[in-house]
């Protein structure tokens, strides 16, 4: 048999995760959802453009008057995204989970029912990654910070506004639940710095994948040793594109179906295609490319940028990049998109590999077929990028800061306060490895959310709550310095986009700012191994906002602080929906009869 001929199993197994994403039947997206347009304009946002409209000014957000509603049930069930059967946590039975789609300015309403049962019955909550939650900080979905967990059998309805636009994702924020499938894409249609594309291919979700349940993996990372006694560090077993890939079943003791199948995509000749790249991994830094193609970057996270070209996109956990790819003229062409997280083990200058993996499958490929291509055959293309460029680019960091220029310019202000954090790791009194921010390991209290306490006027949360009350300060500069361990940390801020002023290896010189007239903005940025990151926030969004490493293991091990913003008067006067207190009552009632084995930070 021709090795390039796709087997029947390859074709028929596309739904092993229950999602149509990454199949040839997946619909492309329109440039906006039908609905009322102001003044009869072509777009719901009227004449607003990415480069002349302040995305953080509520008066510049279109008032569409529309609400996009969804109903989800979170359940445990067995699925096999790469052919290996696993007990997973999913929303509405699918992995990746349901797509949220809205126009800029719409309201989004998601009713989430906790349907977890049996041995794995526990709480849950959903975080809407990258959303500002201005005026709705209680809808951020962070248990012990903005809400109590949703108790089994109960329903919580999230309602928040699409203040920013572009590409993002949602995920479980209760412990490391999203590692087992509780995540999905978000697309908010809006202006672009380069609107001249023809086809919106939609989400391209990229992740590492583990053949074990998340709480076992968390225990592994807490007590891992080089000799794997008693635990081995969690190494990813595979990589997935839109929840799909195959796994060599001869190398697993788990129930496994061979040739589970890869994701597949469609291109059209001569058309410009928008791909929405999303890293929803547990730990892996991902390098994305399309064989022989250049990509035009038009947005990073929820921030439109001045378009630039590249053949390799670097994405750390939580980051998104929107690219446009120009279709070619051969209607029978088929090529591979590919992702890799590079090798595990020691690299240059004593650093470790950018991600931990078994080496069995350190990447994934997915064919892209033009309209007349034979989809029964696999492409025969190879990467045009040298293997060395996939290894430790920028010392396991993001692309250089001067490469990205936000479409809407915002200069750096003089901060009214500055916070310094030393990021280190070590062993606590139980022998578990944990991460420290200024020698403190974060621990959440599911029964007593910090935001609800701030609403009551309380600001003394205890040391492990790691909450920094910035009072009436208007701007904070945060300097993060990582020492002692050769690990990258993708730092994610809730409730804000951060200005990224500087980053590098070693320590900041306390003066260098990259492009001070318009520095890069995004909601997630890598701290390189033994490196530093300088970020700045305008404190214009009252609430309690976590700043944490988005490596699932690192936040489980306590790498988090909380920014308490505009206290005490503003938060105390904020209207808080009754459902927030009721959710805590429901959680309290459930936990009074059920033990909650909180094995990690809780986030």
Secondary structure as GFF3:
##gff-version 3
##sequence-region A 1 603
A	DSSP	alpha_helix	8	12	.	.	.	ID=ss1
A	DSSP	three_ten_helix	38	40	.	.	.	ID=ss2
A	DSSP	three_ten_helix	58	60	.	.	.	ID=ss3
A	DSSP	beta_strand	67	79	.	.	.	ID=ss4
A	DSSP	beta_strand	86	91	.	.	.	ID=ss5
A	DSSP	beta_strand	97	103	.	.	.	ID=ss6
A	DSSP	beta_strand	107	114	.	.	.	ID=ss7
A	DSSP	three_ten_helix	118	120	.	.	.	ID=ss8
A	DSSP	beta_strand	126	128	.	.	.	ID=ss9
A	DSSP	three_ten_helix	137	139	.	.	.	ID=ss10
A	DSSP	beta_strand	155	161	.	.	.	ID=ss11
A	DSSP	beta_strand	166	172	.	.	.	ID=ss12
A	DSSP	three_ten_helix	177	180	.	.	.	ID=ss13
A	DSSP	beta_strand	183	189	.	.	.	ID=ss14
A	DSSP	beta_strand	199	209	.	.	.	ID=ss15
A	DSSP	alpha_helix	214	223	.	.	.	ID=ss16
A	DSSP	beta_strand	238	241	.	.	.	ID=ss17
A	DSSP	three_ten_helix	249	251	.	.	.	ID=ss18
A	DSSP	beta_strand	264	266	.	.	.	ID=ss19
A	DSSP	beta_strand	272	279	.	.	.	ID=ss20
A	DSSP	beta_strand	286	290	.	.	.	ID=ss21
A	DSSP	beta_strand	295	300	.	.	.	ID=ss22
A	DSSP	beta_strand	303	310	.	.	.	ID=ss23
A	DSSP	beta_strand	313	315	.	.	.	ID=ss24
A	DSSP	beta_strand	320	326	.	.	.	ID=ss25
A	DSSP	beta_strand	334	340	.	.	.	ID=ss26
A	DSSP	three_ten_helix	348	350	.	.	.	ID=ss27
A	DSSP	beta_strand	363	369	.	.	.	ID=ss28
A	DSSP	alpha_helix	387	390	.	.	.	ID=ss29
A	DSSP	three_ten_helix	393	395	.	.	.	ID=ss30
A	DSSP	three_ten_helix	401	403	.	.	.	ID=ss31
A	DSSP	beta_strand	417	427	.	.	.	ID=ss32
A	DSSP	beta_strand	433	437	.	.	.	ID=ss33
A	DSSP	alpha_helix	450	455	.	.	.	ID=ss34
A	DSSP	three_ten_helix	463	465	.	.	.	ID=ss35
A	DSSP	beta_strand	467	469	.	.	.	ID=ss36
A	DSSP	beta_strand	475	482	.	.	.	ID=ss37
A	DSSP	beta_strand	489	493	.	.	.	ID=ss38
A	DSSP	beta_strand	498	505	.	.	.	ID=ss39
A	DSSP	beta_strand	520	522	.	.	.	ID=ss40
A	DSSP	beta_strand	524	527	.	.	.	ID=ss41
A	DSSP	beta_strand	531	538	.	.	.	ID=ss42
A	DSSP	beta_strand	543	549	.	.	.	ID=ss43
A	DSSP	alpha_helix	552	556	.	.	.	ID=ss44
A	DSSP	beta_strand	560	565	.	.	.	ID=ss45
A	DSSP	alpha_helix	569	573	.	.	.	ID=ss46
A	DSSP	alpha_helix	578	591	.	.	.	ID=ss47
###
